[in-house]
Amino acid sequence: MIAIDTNVLIHAHREEMDQHNEAFEIIHQLAEGNTPWAIPVFCVSEFLRVVTHQRVFHPPTRLETALASVESLLQSPSVHLLLPRDRYWSIFASLLRQSNATGNLVFDAQIAALCIEHGVQTLISEDRDMRRFQDLEVVGIS
């Protein structure tokens, strides 16, 4: 299964982003296809936080527009919203220890742990820090 990181969701949503077209096309193909794909729940909340933030985007995305964007993605018949399950904590703690992730990298470890718990093989992300989690293949947009 393939998962999408927050930055790809943001690029696809905001037309002024450099990689908007590529990110939009990736998500469009996944959403319209039959191959299972996923969005970690932590990426949904981070997406909403970033695109509606007045200090990040001028103008920021209206909350209702951002929510509608997420709801549209979640209507794809092949998408899975990844939520923590029974093994999440042990995977998360192990990733933190293996990668020595602290500070802001703890958030990345959350996403990686969710993906690993759900059997995601590939995470599409522009965040190079995600490559520190060896049990997850990370590929860029382009």
FENBEL-V376214 format. One line per field, one symbol per residue. ss: DSSP state (H for helix, E for strand, - for the rest). psi: psi as a letter, one per 40 degrees, with the letter a starting at -180 (. if undefined). Layout:
ss: ???
psi: ???
//
This chain:
ss: -EEE-HHHHHHHH------HHHHHHHHHHHHH----EEEEHHHHHHHHHHH-----------HHHHHHHHHHHH----EEEE-----HHHHHHHHHHHH-----HHHHHHHHHHHHH----EEE---HHHHH----EEE---
psi: ihihiddddddddhdeidfddddddddddddeaehhiihhdddddddddddehdedihiihidddddddddddeeheeihhhiiadedddddddddddefhibdeddddddddddddefhdhhhiehdddeegdehhhiid.
//
